[in-house]
Amino acid sequence: MRRLGIAISAVTVLMLGLLTPLAAADAVYHSQHIALAPVGTSPLQSGFVENIHANGPNVYAHEIYVLAGAAPTTTYAVTLHLFSDTGCTDEIATLPTATFQTNRNGNGVGQAEFRPDQVGSLRGHTFGIEWTVTGGTTEYQTACSIVTLD
């Protein structure tokens, strides 16, 4: 079990190290590492969403979803919740972004990329956002995060 934890930590550090140069491309919103917390009694050792705004010509944003010690061999669906306010009280849209599966130990990684044309008229606005990761009877959620789309 200790080896698994070390392996997950090493992969996470490697992934974040490779993605750091991309995050520096956005002068308004920098990469954010947002913890996932269990809703109810869902099992979870650790989990997070890495939200990276590259603002590139092909990739506007890249999100990485990581679960460790969640329900084993479960397919999870990730949903981004968009709010008109920065306190995350007035939800205006939900966007399914990805699905991924955990292994027999409950560890899994998913990701989604957004092209510049998918952002459209949302540019220039500030929103509150939250992510939920749901699989079967388990659910995880981030706290409210503030994002400015430039």
Buried (B, 14 or more C-beta within 10 A) or exposed (E): EEEBBEEBEEEBEEBBEEBEEBBEBBEEBEBBEBEBEBBEEBEBBBBBBBBBBBBBEEBBBBBBBBBBBBBBEBBBBBBBBBBBBBEBEEBEEEBEBBBBEBEEBBBBBBBBBBEBEEBEEEEEEBBBBBBBBBBEEBBBBBEBBBBBBB
